[in-house]
């Protein structure tokens, strides 16, 4: 956790991967909030994990519309 505390970018990536693996952004965001509220992590890491959870939610639709037209991709980008 100390590494993720010092550098927030890997924390965002870790949370995004957790969301993709679990298919639940709410679970990852609530886990991040719980860890920050209990004092197990700092508020900065909690925010980075919550941000990664929210960004990870938009990855699957982006992959699904990769070969489609601009209108389909515009909708998924707007979802982010």
Secondary structure as GFF3:
##gff-version 3
##sequence-region A 1 80
A	DSSP	alpha_helix	2	6	.	.	.	ID=ss1
A	DSSP	alpha_helix	8	22	.	.	.	ID=ss2
A	DSSP	alpha_helix	25	38	.	.	.	ID=ss3
A	DSSP	alpha_helix	43	56	.	.	.	ID=ss4
A	DSSP	alpha_helix	59	64	.	.	.	ID=ss5
A	DSSP	alpha_helix	70	79	.	.	.	ID=ss6
###
